[in-house]
């Protein structure tokens, strides 16, 4: 897809250079277990999946702000192989991808991630006052969980035609700041939330507690809740999937993640038909 020329811009003199005809970003995990040039498969996939999800979520917000009709966050991401056909290079994760659709907004999304990552690493104050920053910090926190386990550094950089080269790295100190920012900030006992149960899964995306099943509840006010149900209640929870429900339990609010509700009781919220009630009256 790309014409070949001089040494690869990644610095490997053994590989030919590609002519860069669209913006590209590189994701790298280095140090720690990566020094052995191998990492757990699940950890590699978690980093790539989370970065993709973060890019799409932030991208949708940016597209919406810039007047795109039906924003999708799809920037036509394509993984780029080296001249030898390798997608991953030494370092366990060192892979490059190109932006091929809606490039202008895609660049804004990648740069937003890089700017926030730099602020985290440089211990600058991060003001969580908009959806983009909250989503990026939340995504970097999940990537930081992998970094903590494997003792790795995470880096992302972007290059391209008429695009200033820009990079960010999060090391151990940055991971520690993310952990502190992700701490629970408010606990409320005995809260009832009304909304639609949109998702159920065996485990949460971040927790490995096998005694529970997790749901996503979109409240009547538009907030998204992570709901923890006891596994013994699964037979009663599953029939409520996609239905309007009422859930009572203890709530925890976080700085960077969606609020969590530990369900003590729940039931279908049978909505009153106001027109029928009026006719009856």
N, C-alpha and C positions, 0 to 999 in steps of 0.2 A: 504493500500500500504506500510505502514511503520510499523515495529514491535514496540510494546509499552514497555516502561521501566520507571524508576524513574520520578521525577517532570519535568514539561515542562520547556524547556530552556528559554522560555519567562518570567519565573518568577512566573507563576501562579501555586502554589503548589497543587491546586485542580485538575490540569490536568496532565496526564501522559506524559512522555517525549518520543519523537520520536527519533529513531536512524537516524542520518543524514547521508544518503548515497550519496547525491549530494549537490552541493552548493545551498544555499537558501538566498534570500534577503527579508527583511521586510520593508514595507512602513508604516509610522505612521504620522498622524496629531494629534497634542495635543494642549492643552490650548484653550483659546478663547471659541468659540461655542462648540468645542469638549468636554469641561468640562461638558456639559450637556448630553454627550454621544449621540449626534445626530447632523447631519449636512445636509444641502440641498443635495438631491440626485444628482442633476446636478453637484454640486461642487465635490462630491466624484468621480463621473464618469470622470469628466474633469481631475482630478489629475491622476487617474489610466490610462486613455487613453493617456495623455501627457507623462507619464513616459514610457509607452509601446512604443509609437512612437519614443521617444528620444532614448530608448535602441535599437530599431531596426535600426534607422538611423545611430547611432554611431557604432553599431555592423556591419552594412554593410561596413562602411569605414574601420573598423579594419580587417574584413575578407578579403577585397580587398587588404589591405596592407600586409596581411600575406599569399597571394597567393591562396585564396579560389576561385575556379571557380564558377561563377554565385552566388555571395554573396546575401543572402536573409535577414540577420539580424534575422533569426528565431532560437531562442535558446530553443525551446520546453518548454516555460514557462507554469508551472502548478501551479494553486492556491492550497494551502495546508490547509485543515481543521483541527481543533483541534479534540481531541478524542470525543468531544460532537457534532461534525459535523458543528461547526461554522467556517465561513471563515473570518468574521470581528470580532475583539475582542473589548472590551470596550475602548473608545477613538475615536469612530466613524470610524476612519480608523486605523486599526492596523492589517495588513494582510501579510501573508508570501507566497512566491512563490519559486519554485525550477527551476533551470536550468537543462534541461535534454538532450539538443542537442548542439553539438559544444561547450562544456563546457569551454574549454580553452579560446576561443575568447569571449564567454559570460561573463566570469569573467573579462576579460580586459575591456569590455564595462561598466559593473557595476562599476568597480573600477575607470574608467575615470569619471563617473558621480559623484561618491563619492569624488574624489580628487578635482574636480571643485567646488562642493558644499562647501567643506571645505575651499577652497580659497576664495569663496564669503563671507562666514560667518566670516572668520578671517580677512576680509578686505585687503587681499593680492592683489597685482596688477595682473589682469587677462589679458594676452596677447592674443588677438583674431587673431591669425595668422594661424589657421588651421581649417578645416571643423568640426572636432569633438568638439573642444572647443566652437566654434560659435553655433553649434547645441545644446550643453548642456546648455549654458547660455540662449539661446532662450527658451528652454523647461522649465528651472527653472524659467524664467521670467513669463511664462504663469501659472505655478503652484503658483508663488508668487502672482498673481492676486487673486486667491482663498484665499491664506493666508491673504492677506490684507483685503478682505471682511469679513472673518470669524475670524480674529485675531488669527490665529493658527500658530504653529511651524510645519515645515515639517522635517522629518527625514528618512534616509534610512541606513540600515546596512546589512552586508553580513557575513555569517558564512558557514562553510562546512568542509568536510574532507580535511586535508592537505591545508586548506585555512585560512590564518590569518584573525581573526575577524576585520572588519573595519566598521566605521560608520561615518555619517555626519549629521549635523542638520543645518537648515536655520531658523533663528528667524526673528524678525521684522527688526533688523539692516541689516541682509542679504538681505531682501526684498527691503529695501531702496537702497542698493547698486545696486541691479539688475535693479531697476527703473531708477537710474542714468545712468547705462550702456546702457539702452535701449533708451535713449533720441535721438531725431533726431539730426544728426550731419551735414547734408548738404541738402539744398533746391535748386532745379534747376527748373526755370520756362521755359516753352516752349520746352519740350523735346519730340522727336519722337522715339518710340521703335518699332522695327520690330520683329515679332516672331509668334509662334503658340499659340492660345488660348486653353488651355488644361482643364480648369475647370471653372465652374460657380456655384455660390451659393448665397442664399438670403442675408446672412450676413457673415462677415469675422469670423475667429475663435476667434478673440480677441475683435472685436468691435460690438456694438449693434445698429448701425445706420440703421434704417429701411427704409430710403429714398434712399438706394443704393443697388446695387448688386455687388458682388465681383467676380473677375476672377483671374486665375493663367495664366500668360503669360510666356512661355519659349522663351527668345530672341534668335536671330540668333547666338549671342555670347555665349549662354549656361546659361545665368543668368536667375533666376526665379523672376518674378515681381508679386507683389500683385496689381491688377488693380481695382480701384473703378469706377464703371459706375453708372450714374444716373438711378434711377429706371424707369423714364419716357422713357429712351432709351432702355428698356429691349427688346421690340419687334424687334429692329434693332440689338441688341447684340446677342441674342440667335441663330440666323441663322449662326453666325460666329464661333460657338463652334467647336473646332478641326481644324479650318482653319488658314491659314497664314494671319495675319492681320498687319495693321499699326495703332498705337495708339499714339495720340498727347495729351500732357497734362503737368501738373506740377508734378515733381518728388521729392521724399523725400528719402534720404538714412539714414540708421540706423546702429548702431554698431553691433547689435545682430540679427536683423530681415532682411528678404528679403526687397529690396527696394520697395517703393510704388509709383504708378502712378495714379493721379487723372485725369481721361480721360475727355478731352474737346471735342475731336472728334476722330473718328475711321472709318476704312473701311477695306474691304478685300484687301490684298496685292496680286494682280494678278501677279504672277511671270512670267517673260519673258522666253519663251522657246528658249534658245540660239541656239539649233540645227535647229529648225524651222526657226528662223530668219536668220541663215546662209544660209539655203537652198533658202529662199526667195531672199536673196541678190545675 
